[in-house]
Amino acid sequence: MIDEKWSGWIDLFSYDEHYLVGFQIEKGQITESRTFKKSSPSGKVGIGFENKDVRCKIMETVWINVSVAGSTITITSLDTTYSQSCSIGGLDSSTLNSGTASNYYGDGYTPWGGGSTDSYYVPDVPLPKLTIYIDISISSDPRLSCIVDKLSMAGFVNKIADFTKTKDISQNSIIKLNPLTQGVNGQTTIKNGIYEITINSEFSSLNRPDILIARTILHELMHAEILLALKRNGETIIDSEFTSNFDKSINILYGTSNMASDQHHKYMAENLLLTMGSTLMEIHKNSFPEDYNKLNNYVKAQGYYPKGVSVDFYINLFWQGLEGTLAFNQMKSITTNPPIISLYDRFILDGEIAKTLTKPCGN
């Protein structure tokens, strides 16, 4: 029942105020959990103060300047500071810090302070995300705004990008709607240091099922993430071996002058298809359940996917846009004997089936 746009921590306590467990929520989805477990730097679990009452008093001090001129008194606020004292199981903070509580250790997250400072584990610093400004051309269109919102709630997308309608200096990307060459559904470019994701505003591009527009946006999002990964020397959550895997694609061109795009597409085809397909399936299943169920029932009834639609269907949707890559050509060259359908024929069939899906975000 958590709102799909809400983010934050939810901490649970027992009836007698002992801390139990906490959950981090990102746009309505649980992404992490935490417990108040204490362990020593040697890895041994402390036994003295687990799950004890932790009580903290916070003192707020407001600093002001008072000046008197004749009968006039002027009070100016300068600053507000806070101090905190905590006790655990009857031991106050001075006892804890003195080393008397030898069994109490921090585990990298101590929400109430205290503990042995030499046992604090420095948390990992998360990689900078794409901060994508949703241009008014998207936000003012109810259907496209809805599709972008659904896409942004997918777990994988949430890890690499934050979407915002506030244009400020923190943004490094923008998504907008503009005319593009016929047949091109989307493109990603760099302008003035900003990664620009453009969705084709032509009717033929927008007159597609919602899931196919989400597919286009996700494809372009991968271009932007690759560009950002190259800028930060290969650091990205999409691939722990990004540098070596991406370098393998640098020497292969496909008869065009657009080397960067070709290299990106080769990398996507060989390393990201499963991730992109799984993400699109998650979006379809969770955000457009009626459309997903319609598809699932149809492919089972027709015998295309007897056990129900699988991630292979969504992977096949991403092959469009990766034509000409080595992986695509290899997939296309594999032949089968009837009644077994080839991988390429399955790609064509799934693409046709996808065109029959609907527009839950609007018409």
N, C-alpha and C positions, 0 to 999 in steps of 0.2 A: 504493500500500500504506500510505499515511498514515492513521492512525486518524481517523475522521470527527469526533471531538471535540477533536483536538489543534490548538493554535494556537501560533504562534511564528515565528522566522526560521530558515531553513536556508541556511547560507553554504557555497559550494563553493570549494575551493582546488586549484591544480594540484599535481602530485606534488612539485614543488620549493617548495611553500608560497606561490606567488603567488595573490593573490585573483582569482577569476574572476567569480562572480555570486552573488547572494543572492535568495532567494524568501521572501516573507511568506505564511504559511499561516494561514487563518482557518477553524477547524473543518474541517480536512481539504481545503480548497480553496485553490489559489494565487490570491492577490488582488493582489500587487504583486511587482515584481522590482527589484533595484538592482545597479549596477556601480560599480567604483571608478574612475570617469572624473573627470579633473581639468580644470577650465577656469578661465580668468582672468575677472575681473569684466567685461572687455570682450567676453567670449564666445569668445575664442580659446582653443584647446586647448593646454595646456602640453605641452612635449615633453621635459622633463628627467627626470621620475621616474615615468612611467606604469608601473603594474604591477611596481613594484620591491618587494623584500622590505621589509615593515614589521615591525619587531620592537620590542616594548614590554616593559619591566620594571616590575612593580608592587610597590611596597614597602608592606607592611602594618605599621602601628604601633599597638600596643595601649597605651593610657594607663591607668595604675593609680594608686591612692593607697595608700601603705603607712603604717600607724600602729603604734606600739609602746607597749604598756601593760604594764610589768613584763616578764614572760616571754612575753606574748602578742603575736603579730604578726598584724595584720589587714590583708588585701589586698582592696581594693574596686576593681572595674572601673569606669572612668569613660567611656571612649569608644574607638572604633577608627577610625583615619583611614588613607587610602590616598594614595600619590603615584605618579606614572607618568612614565617617561621613554621616549621612542621614538626610533628611528632608521630612516631610509628610505634604502636604497641606500648605506649606509655613512656617511650624515650624521646626526649626533645631533640631539636636539631643540633644543639651543642654536643650532646652525647653521641649522636650519629657521626658528626664530623670529627670527634675526638678519636675515633677508632675503636671505642668501646663495643659498638655493635659490629663486631668483626664478621658476622655472617651475612650482613646486608650489603648487597652489591647492585649496581645498576646493570641493565641489560641493553642499553642503547636507547631506551625510551623510559624516562622516569618522570611521569606527568606531575608528580608532586614535589620534585626536588629531593635533596638528600642523597645519601649513598656515598660510597667511596669513589672519589674523583678519578683514581687511577684505573678503575674498572669500567669506565665509560667507553663504549664503542662508538666511534664516529660514524654516523649514518652515511649511506651512499648519497652522493649529490646527483639528483636526476639530470638527465641530459636535457638541454633546452628543447622546447617543443616548437613546432610550427604554430604561430599565433595568427590565425586566419581571420581577417576582417571580412564580414559578409557585406558586400556592396549593396547599396540601396536597390540596384537592379535585380538582386536576388531577394532581399528582405521584403520588398514591396510586392513581390509575386507570391501569393499565398501557397501555391502548389510547390514552387521551387524552394521556398523557405521551409515548408514542411519536410521536403525530401532531405534538405541539408540538416535539419534538426534530427531526423531519424538516423541519418548517417553518423552524425557526431556522437550519438549515444552508443555506437558499437564499441566493444571493448578494445579492439585493436586500434581503431581510429582515435579513441580517447587517449591512448598512450602516446600517440605521435603528434596530435594536434588539438589545440583549443580554438573553438570558433567563437567569435565575438562580433557584436554589432557596434562596438565602440572603437572608433578610429583614433589610435594614439601611437606614441613612439614605440610601444612594445611590439607592435605587429611586425611580422616579417613576410606576411603573405596576404593575398586578397583573392576572393572568389567573386566573379562577376559574370554578367550575361551580356554578350556582344555578338554581332554577326561574325561568322567565320566562313572559310571556304566550304562550298557545298560538299557534303560527305564527311566533313570533319566535325565530330561531335564535341570535341574539347581540345584544348591545348594549354601548355604551361610554358611560360617564358619568364625571363628575368628583366625587370625594368627598374632602373635606379636602385638596385639592391633588393627589390621586393619581388618575391615569387608570385606571378600572376597566373591564377587558374581561371581560364575563360571557358564558359559553356556556350555553345552555339545557340543563338537566339532564333535561328531560322525555324519555321514551322515544322519542317520535316525532321529536325533533330528533337524538338520539344514534344512532338506528337508521338511519343513512345511511352511504353509502360514505365511506371515509377522506378521499378527495379533496374531497368536498363539505364535510366538517367543516373541513378545511384552508382551503377557500374562505371559509367563515364567519369563521374566525380572521383570515385575511388582510384581509378586508373591515373587520373591527373594528380591526385594527392600523392601517389607513389613517385611521380616525376619530381614533385616539390620536395619530398623527403629525401630522395636521392641527391638532389642539388644541395640540400642542407647538409647531408652526410659528407659530401665531398668538401664542403666549406669547413667542416670541423674535423677534417683528417680521418674520415671513415667511421666516426662514432655514430652509431644508430642502433636502436633496439630491433630493427627489422632483420638484422643479420649480424651475428657475432663475428663472421668472417667476411664482412662487407668488402674490405679493401682488396683482398685476394680474389674474391668472386667477381667483383666488378672489373678488376684489371684483366680478367680472362676475356672480357668482351670488348676490349679496346682496339684489338687488331682486326676486327671483322666488320666490314662495311657491306652494304647491300645495293650498291649501284646508285646511291643518292649522295647528295652533299651534306645531308643532315646527320653528321656523325654522332652528335650528342644524343639525338632522339633514337638512332639505331642502337647505340650502346645501351641506353636505358632499356629499350624494349628487349634486347637480348638478355640483359640481366633479369628483367622481370620474368621472362619466359622460362628461364632456367632456375630461378631462385624464389620467386614470390607467388607463383600461381596458386599453390595450396593455401597460402595465407590470405590472398585476395578472395579466392573462392569461398573459404570458410567464413570470412567476414561478410561477404555478400549474402551468404546463406543465413547467417545470424540476423542480419538486418531484415531479410525477407520474412523469416520465421517469427521474429519477435515484434517487428514494427508493422508488418502487413500480414497478420495471421490468416485473414480470410483469403487473400490472394495466394498465400503459400499453401493453404489447405486445398484450394481449387486445383493448383498445379499438382500437388501430391496425389490427389484422387485421380486426376486425368492420366498421369504417367503410369500409375499402377493399373488402371483400367485398360490402357492401351498396351500394356506389357513392355513399355520402354524402360521403366524402372520397377520391376515387380515388387521389390521390397520398399518402395517409396523413393522419392527424389533424394539423391545423394549429393555430396559436395562436387562430384564430377560434373553435374549439370551446370553449376555456377562457374566452375573452372572453364568449361567450354565457352561460356559467355565472354570470358576475358581473352580468349584466343583472337577474337575480333579486335583489331588494333595491334596485334603482335604478328600479323602476317609478314612473311619474308624473313623472320628470324630463323636461325638454324634449327631451333627446337620445333618451330611450327612446321618447317619443311620435313623434318624427320617424322613428325606425327602424321603429316599428310601422306608420306610415302609408304606407311605401313598398310598392307592389304590383308583382307580376310576373305574367307569363303562363306557364302550364304549358308544358313540364315544369320550367321554372326555378322554384326554390323561393324564396319571399320571405325577407328577413332575419328577420322576426318568426317565420315558420313554422320557420326554421332554429333560432332560439332555443328554441322549444317542443320541437322534435325533439331537439336536443342535450341539453336538460334531462332528457328521458325516457331517452335513452341513458345519461346519467351515473348515473341511479338503478340501472342494472344492474351498475355497477362493484362491486368487492369491498372487503373490510376487511383489508388485509394486516397492519395493526397489531394485529389481534385481532377476535374476534367478541363 
